[in-house]
Amino acid sequence: MDLTAVIKKGDKQYVALCPEIDVVSQGYTVEEAIKNLKEAAELYLEEFGAPEEIKGEELLVTHFKVKNVKAPSPLGA
């Protein structure tokens, strides 16, 4: 089964998300984060199986931009 890994640099580690099954892991390198995500995904699928909505389904991953939005002002400001 092919799954997707979305990797984001955190403060100290890389965070890896598998959006198809909503599993997250982390590691100090991208490679470690992916290895840990693969292990977590395998354990998840072993326990719960693949959700019906993703069996054989292809996932499209893309980026999009939104207009710059001002951050909300702190309460009481």
C-alpha atoms as an extended CHARMM CRD file, in Angstrom:
* protein
*
        77  EXT
         1         1  MET       CA              0.0000000000        0.0000000000        0.0000000000  PROA      1               0.0000000000
         2         2  ASP       CA              1.3550000000        3.4320000000       -0.9290000000  PROA      2               0.0000000000
         3         3  LEU       CA              0.7980000000        6.1190000000        1.6930000000  PROA      3               0.0000000000
         4         4  THR       CA              1.7410000000        9.7930000000        1.8830000000  PROA      4               0.0000000000
         5         5  ALA       CA              4.1680000000       11.4440000000        4.3030000000  PROA      5               0.0000000000
         6         6  VAL       CA              3.9180000000       15.1700000000        4.9870000000  PROA      6               0.0000000000
         7         7  ILE       CA              7.0620000000       16.3940000000        6.7710000000  PROA      7               0.0000000000
         8         8  LYS       CA              7.3370000000       19.6320000000        8.7420000000  PROA      8               0.0000000000
         9         9  LYS       CA             10.3820000000       20.9800000000       10.5780000000  PROA      9               0.0000000000
        10        10  GLY       CA              9.5560000000       21.5050000000       14.2470000000  PROA      10              0.0000000000
        11        11  ASP       CA             11.6350000000       23.2860000000       16.8690000000  PROA      11              0.0000000000
        12        12  LYS       CA             13.8920000000       20.2930000000       17.5470000000  PROA      12              0.0000000000
        13        13  GLN       CA             12.5950000000       17.4690000000       15.3460000000  PROA      13              0.0000000000
        14        14  TYR       CA             10.8790000000       16.7850000000       12.0480000000  PROA      14              0.0000000000
        15        15  VAL       CA              7.2020000000       15.8910000000       12.3640000000  PROA      15              0.0000000000
        16        16  ALA       CA              5.7960000000       13.3930000000        9.8640000000  PROA      16              0.0000000000
        17        17  LEU       CA              2.0670000000       12.9820000000        9.1600000000  PROA      17              0.0000000000
        18        18  CYS       CA              0.3190000000       10.2930000000        7.1490000000  PROA      18              0.0000000000
        19        19  PRO       CA             -2.9560000000       12.0140000000        6.1630000000  PROA      19              0.0000000000
        20        20  GLU       CA             -4.6750000000        8.8800000000        4.8600000000  PROA      20              0.0000000000
        21        21  ILE       CA             -4.7760000000        7.2640000000        8.3030000000  PROA      21              0.0000000000
        22        22  ASP       CA             -4.0840000000       10.3180000000       10.4850000000  PROA      22              0.0000000000
        23        23  VAL       CA             -0.9120000000        8.8940000000       12.0370000000  PROA      23              0.0000000000
        24        24  VAL       CA              1.9140000000       11.1710000000       13.2110000000  PROA      24              0.0000000000
        25        25  SER       CA              5.5040000000       10.4890000000       14.2390000000  PROA      25              0.0000000000
        26        26  GLN       CA              8.7600000000       12.4070000000       14.5150000000  PROA      26              0.0000000000
        27        27  GLY       CA             12.5370000000       12.1520000000       14.2420000000  PROA      27              0.0000000000
        28        28  TYR       CA             15.6920000000       14.2300000000       14.4290000000  PROA      28              0.0000000000
        29        29  THR       CA             16.2300000000       13.8260000000       10.6630000000  PROA      29              0.0000000000
        30        30  VAL       CA             13.7860000000       13.5680000000        7.7540000000  PROA      30              0.0000000000
        31        31  GLU       CA             14.8650000000        9.9680000000        7.2320000000  PROA      31              0.0000000000
        32        32  GLU       CA             14.2850000000        9.0970000000       10.8900000000  PROA      32              0.0000000000
        33        33  ALA       CA             10.8790000000       10.8010000000       10.8730000000  PROA      33              0.0000000000
        34        34  ILE       CA              9.8220000000        8.7970000000        7.8090000000  PROA      34              0.0000000000
        35        35  LYS       CA             11.1770000000        5.5450000000        9.2820000000  PROA      35              0.0000000000
        36        36  ASN       CA              9.2570000000        6.1750000000       12.5080000000  PROA      36              0.0000000000
        37        37  LEU       CA              6.1080000000        7.1300000000       10.5700000000  PROA      37              0.0000000000
        38        38  LYS       CA              6.3350000000        3.9150000000        8.5360000000  PROA      38              0.0000000000
        39        39  GLU       CA              6.5990000000        1.8830000000       11.7390000000  PROA      39              0.0000000000
        40        40  ALA       CA              3.6760000000        3.7470000000       13.3290000000  PROA      40              0.0000000000
        41        41  ALA       CA              1.5560000000        3.3240000000       10.1710000000  PROA      41              0.0000000000
        42        42  GLU       CA              2.2940000000       -0.4110000000       10.0150000000  PROA      42              0.0000000000
        43        43  LEU       CA              1.2970000000       -0.8190000000       13.6710000000  PROA      43              0.0000000000
        44        44  TYR       CA             -1.8820000000        1.1970000000       13.0910000000  PROA      44              0.0000000000
        45        45  LEU       CA             -2.8550000000       -0.8270000000       10.0120000000  PROA      45              0.0000000000
        46        46  GLU       CA             -2.0690000000       -4.0950000000       11.8090000000  PROA      46              0.0000000000
        47        47  GLU       CA             -4.4240000000       -3.1040000000       14.6240000000  PROA      47              0.0000000000
        48        48  PHE       CA             -7.2180000000       -1.3070000000       12.7510000000  PROA      48              0.0000000000
        49        49  GLY       CA             -6.8240000000       -2.1920000000        9.0660000000  PROA      49              0.0000000000
        50        50  ALA       CA             -7.0640000000        0.2970000000        6.2130000000  PROA      50              0.0000000000
        51        51  PRO       CA            -10.0870000000        2.5920000000        6.2190000000  PROA      51              0.0000000000
        52        52  GLU       CA            -12.5020000000        1.6930000000        3.4260000000  PROA      52              0.0000000000
        53        53  GLU       CA            -12.3190000000        5.1730000000        1.8990000000  PROA      53              0.0000000000
        54        54  ILE       CA             -8.5880000000        4.8690000000        1.0980000000  PROA      54              0.0000000000
        55        55  LYS       CA             -8.3220000000        1.2830000000       -0.1110000000  PROA      55              0.0000000000
        56        56  GLY       CA             -7.0380000000        1.5890000000       -3.6630000000  PROA      56              0.0000000000
        57        57  GLU       CA             -7.6540000000        5.3640000000       -3.7040000000  PROA      57              0.0000000000
        58        58  GLU       CA             -5.0280000000        7.7480000000       -5.0180000000  PROA      58              0.0000000000
        59        59  LEU       CA             -4.3050000000       10.8390000000       -2.9290000000  PROA      59              0.0000000000
        60        60  LEU       CA             -3.4370000000       14.1460000000       -4.5760000000  PROA      60              0.0000000000
        61        61  VAL       CA             -1.1260000000       16.4130000000       -2.5610000000  PROA      61              0.0000000000
        62        62  THR       CA             -0.7560000000       20.0450000000       -3.6070000000  PROA      62              0.0000000000
        63        63  HSD       CA             -0.0980000000       23.5150000000       -2.2030000000  PROA      63              0.0000000000
        64        64  PHE       CA             -2.2480000000       26.6230000000       -2.3220000000  PROA      64              0.0000000000
        65        65  LYS       CA             -1.8760000000       30.2390000000       -1.2300000000  PROA      65              0.0000000000
        66        66  VAL       CA             -4.2630000000       32.4040000000        0.7390000000  PROA      66              0.0000000000
        67        67  LYS       CA             -4.3060000000       36.1670000000        1.0980000000  PROA      67              0.0000000000
        68        68  ASN       CA             -2.1820000000       37.5940000000        3.8770000000  PROA      68              0.0000000000
        69        69  VAL       CA             -4.3470000000       37.7790000000        6.9500000000  PROA      69              0.0000000000
        70        70  LYS       CA             -3.5120000000       39.9090000000        9.9570000000  PROA      70              0.0000000000
        71        71  ALA       CA             -2.9880000000       37.9540000000       13.1550000000  PROA      71              0.0000000000
        72        72  PRO       CA             -5.7570000000       38.5710000000       15.6760000000  PROA      72              0.0000000000
        73        73  SER       CA             -4.8290000000       41.1330000000       18.2950000000  PROA      73              0.0000000000
        74        74  PRO       CA             -4.2890000000       39.8420000000       21.8170000000  PROA      74              0.0000000000
        75        75  LEU       CA             -7.2130000000       40.0790000000       24.1950000000  PROA      75              0.0000000000
        76        76  GLY       CA             -7.4060000000       43.4440000000       25.9070000000  PROA      76              0.0000000000
        77        77  ALA       CA             -5.1850000000       45.1790000000       23.3630000000  PROA      77              0.0000000000
